Amino acid sequence: MYFVEQNNQALSEGLSLSEGQIKNIKDISAYWIIDNGRDGMPDYVDLNNSHDVYDTLNVRMPDRLNVRVKINSPQELK
């Protein structure tokens, strides 16, 4: 939420990075990990946000999330 609001100070505190490093971030996105067949094993990342939430066989894993961060200069972040 902080990234969407362009609240660099809050994002800096939340990620423990300097505001200069925060300006290097182009995008932050989070995606659900889907478990096909409810076997407890992750099967794929829902990159298109197309998973049917009413599907009772293939479910979003409540304890796992995939986070993608796009940055301008990779060498700037550890």
N, C-alpha and C positions, 0 to 999 in steps of 0.2 A: 504494500500500500504506500509506503514511504517513497518508493521509486516513482510510482504513478503520480504522486502529488509533488514530486521533485523536492522533497524535504531532505536535503543533503545532510543536514545536521543530525536528524533522527536516524537516518540510514547509516551515517558514519558511526554513531554510538552503537547501533544495533549490530553492525558487522565488525566493530572494533578496528576501523580503518580511518585514515585521515580523510578530510574532505577533498583533498587533492586526488587521492586514490579513488574516491567515490565518483569524481567527475570523469574518470576513465571508463566507467561502466556505461554501456550502451543500452542494455536490456536485461531484465531479470524475469524469468518465467518459471512457473511450477506446474508440473503435470502429474496426474494420478498414475499409479502403477496398477495394472489390471491382472487379476488372478483368474485364469480360465479353469473352471471346474472346481473352484473352492478347495484346492489341495494345499494351500498355504505357500505355494511356490509362485513367485512373480513370473508372468509370461510376457508382458509387453508394456511399453509406456504409451499412454494415450496422448500422443503429440497433437492430434487434431481435435481433442476434446469432443470426440464423437461417441464415447461410451454411453450406452443406455443405462441410466441410473436405476431403472426398474427391472433390469435383467437380474434374475435371482441365481443363475448359474455362474456367470462371469461377473465378478465383483471388483470394486475398487478396494485396494488394500488400505485399511485405516491406519496402519503403522508405517507406511512407506510413501515417499514422495520423491519425484525426480525434479531437481532444480537445475535450470540452465541459465548461465550467466554469459552474456556477450560483452566483450571488452574491446576497447580501441587498441590497446598496446599490452599484449600478454606479459611482457617482461616487467611491467610495472607492478603487478600483483604477485604475491608469493603463493 
